[in-house]
Amino acid sequence: RRFTRELQNLKKMADYSSRDATNLNTFLQSMGPEFSIYTYSMLNAGVDRDSIRCLSEDQLLNECGITNSIHRLRILDSIRAIENNLSNSCEENLDKSLDVFVSYRRSNGSQLASLLKVHLQLRGFTVFIDVERLEAGKFDNNLLQSIRQAKHFLLVLTPSALERCREDSECKDWVHREIVAALQSNCNIIPIIDNFSWPEPEELPEDMRAVCHFNGVRWIHDYQDACVDKLERFMRGEMNMRGDGPMRGVGAMSNSSKGDVTPGTPSIVRAPPTYQRMHSNESGKGSDKDVNGNRD
């Protein structure tokens, strides 16, 4: 019995990131730490964040070895909740006039944000980056209104991008505000991961923790076209984005040690694209926005 207990504890603490590209473990942990003991058996059965929504209770029992019937029902309920959120988002998207809103930490994310804007505009999407059209003094309302009008919310996660959100209980940080607005507006949230490590969800303010559960795309500069191909498939609904929803993903999620939001590492080998990382005119316009609407 002691051996069994120790084995279960090891399963809870194990790092599955080398095999768990879609952050299945994060999804299971979102229901409670005890659910992470099923990660290993589910991965061995070939389950990931994209395929889990197709599982039946019998498959959870027989293929994944989940003998606790209550746990099986909890998992199925979480999957159904994500599916309902997705269908509601699709209905609301009919009223949204903007394709993409790009949120980023200006201190080190403006180049990638500008590059994404160029890639997506070349593919026919309308894209909003906050430095472009907002008038001084109207920043707050205009910015949040742009998020409400957007179908997709790209969250550019560069090193330490969420660091200032950790103790931001009053929601003064602008990246924090943008994330909360996107969650409240039911945007399709897609993290774009560039050398970023996810904090533990409990280290972030409660109103933004759900962002840790979205599937995302890991950005690889040598394979930009392949990354944007995957991003476009997420946006067009050809891949399950919110399958990571409050599952390090419900939408698009991952982390390097916790799942680098890697639903997204390109699987197609191709020659390095001709696009090079671009320098944006928008990057030196300040750092990150402070509570007064300025970025510091």
Backbone hydrogen bonds, N-H to C=O, Kabsch-Sander energy under -0.5 kcal/mol:
donor,donor_aa,acceptor,acceptor_aa,energy
5,R,1,R,-2.3
6,E,2,R,-2.7
7,L,3,F,-2.4
8,Q,4,T,-2.3
9,N,5,R,-2.2
10,L,6,E,-2.2
11,K,7,L,-2.0
12,K,8,Q,-1.7
13,M,9,N,-1.7
14,A,10,L,-1.3
16,Y,14,A,-0.7
19,R,16,Y,-1.8
20,D,16,Y,-3.1
21,A,19,R,-1.4
23,N,20,D,-1.4
27,F,23,N,-1.5
28,L,24,L,-2.2
29,Q,25,N,-2.6
30,S,26,T,-1.5
31,M,28,L,-1.4
32,G,28,L,-0.5
32,G,29,Q,-0.9
35,F,32,G,-1.9
36,S,33,P,-1.3
37,I,34,E,-1.0
38,Y,35,F,-1.8
39,T,36,S,-1.4
42,M,38,Y,-2.3
43,L,39,T,-2.7
44,N,40,Y,-2.3
45,A,41,S,-1.3
46,G,43,L,-1.5
47,V,42,M,-2.7
52,I,48,D,-1.8
54,C,51,S,-1.9
55,L,52,I,-1.8
60,L,56,S,-2.0
61,L,57,E,-1.9
62,N,58,D,-3.4
63,E,59,Q,-1.6
64,C,59,Q,-1.7
65,G,61,L,-0.7
66,I,60,L,-2.5
67,T,65,G,-1.2
69,S,67,T,-0.8
72,R,68,N,-1.9
73,L,69,S,-2.1
74,R,70,I,-2.3
75,I,71,H,-2.3
76,L,72,R,-2.4
77,D,73,L,-2.5
78,S,74,R,-2.2
79,I,75,I,-2.1
80,R,76,L,-2.3
81,A,77,D,-2.3
82,I,78,S,-1.8
83,E,79,I,-2.1
84,N,80,R,-2.5
85,N,81,A,-2.1
86,L,82,I,-2.2
87,S,83,E,-2.3
88,N,84,N,-2.3
89,S,85,N,-2.1
90,C,86,L,-2.0
91,E,87,S,-1.7
92,E,88,N,-2.1
93,N,89,S,-2.0
94,L,90,C,-0.6
94,L,91,E,-1.0
95,D,92,E,-1.8
96,K,93,N,-1.4
98,L,149,Q,-2.5
100,V,126,T,-2.2
101,F,152,H,-2.5
102,V,128,F,-2.5
103,S,101,F,-0.6
103,S,154,L,-3.2
106,R,104,Y,-0.8
108,N,105,R,-1.5
109,G,105,R,-2.6
110,S,106,R,-0.6
113,A,109,G,-2.3
114,S,110,S,-2.5
115,L,111,Q,-2.2
116,L,112,L,-2.6
117,K,113,A,-2.0
118,V,114,S,-2.0
119,H,115,L,-2.5
120,L,116,L,-2.7
121,Q,117,K,-2.4
122,L,118,V,-2.1
123,R,119,H,-0.7
124,G,121,Q,-1.6
125,F,120,L,-2.4
128,F,100,V,-2.4
130,D,102,V,-0.6
132,E,129,I,-2.2
134,L,130,D,-0.7
138,K,135,E,-2.1
142,N,138,K,-2.0
143,L,139,F,-2.6
144,L,140,D,-2.2
145,Q,141,N,-2.3
146,S,142,N,-2.0
147,I,143,L,-1.7
148,R,144,L,-2.0
149,Q,145,Q,-1.6
150,A,146,S,-0.5
150,A,147,I,-1.2
151,K,98,L,-2.3
152,H,99,D,-2.3
153,F,188,N,-2.2
154,L,101,F,-2.7
154,L,152,H,-0.6
155,L,153,F,-0.6
155,L,190,I,-1.6
156,V,103,S,-3.0
156,V,154,L,-0.8
157,L,155,L,-0.7
157,L,192,I,-3.0
158,T,156,V,-0.8
161,A,158,T,-2.1
163,E,160,S,-1.4
165,C,162,L,-1.3
166,R,162,L,-0.8
166,R,163,E,-1.0
168,D,165,C,-1.4
169,S,167,E,-1.8
171,C,168,D,-1.5
174,W,289,K,-1.0
177,R,173,D,-2.2
178,E,174,W,-2.6
179,I,175,V,-2.3
180,V,176,H,-2.4
181,A,177,R,-2.5
182,A,178,E,-2.2
183,L,179,I,-2.4
184,Q,180,V,-2.6
185,S,181,A,-1.7
186,N,183,L,-1.1
187,C,182,A,-2.3
188,N,151,K,-2.8
189,I,187,C,-1.2
190,I,153,F,-2.6
192,I,155,L,-2.8
193,I,191,P,-0.6
193,I,217,V,-2.6
194,D,157,L,-2.7
194,D,192,I,-0.6
203,E,200,E,-2.1
204,L,201,P,-1.8
208,M,205,P,-1.9
209,R,205,P,-0.6
209,R,206,E,-0.8
211,V,208,M,-1.8
212,C,209,R,-2.3
213,H,210,A,-1.9
213,H,248,R,-0.6
214,F,211,V,-1.2
214,F,249,G,-0.6
215,N,241,M,-1.4
215,N,249,G,-1.2
215,N,252,A,-3.1
216,G,253,M,-1.1
217,V,191,P,-2.5
219,W,193,I,-3.3
219,W,217,V,-0.6
221,H,219,W,-0.5
223,Y,220,I,-1.9
224,Q,221,H,-0.8
227,C,223,Y,-2.1
228,V,224,Q,-2.7
229,D,225,D,-2.4
230,K,226,A,-2.0
231,L,227,C,-2.4
232,E,228,V,-2.8
233,R,229,D,-2.0
234,F,230,K,-2.1
235,M,231,L,-2.3
236,R,232,E,-2.3
237,G,234,F,-1.1
238,E,233,R,-2.5
239,M,233,R,-1.0
241,M,239,M,-0.9
244,D,241,M,-1.1
244,D,249,G,-0.6
245,G,242,R,-1.7
245,G,249,G,-1.8
247,M,213,H,-1.1
247,M,244,D,-3.1
249,G,244,D,-2.1
250,V,213,H,-1.2
250,V,245,G,-1.0
250,V,247,M,-0.6
251,G,241,M,-2.3
252,A,249,G,-2.3
253,M,215,N,-2.1
256,S,196,F,-0.7
259,G,255,N,-2.3
260,D,254,S,-0.8
260,D,255,N,-0.8
261,V,259,G,-2.1
262,T,21,A,-0.9
264,G,216,G,-0.6
265,T,262,T,-1.0
269,V,267,S,-0.6
270,R,268,I,-0.6
280,S,278,M,-0.6
283,S,280,S,-1.1
285,K,282,E,-1.3
287,S,295,R,-1.1
289,K,295,R,-0.7
290,D,294,N,-9.6
293,G,290,D,-2.3
295,R,289,K,-0.6
296,D,288,D,-4.9
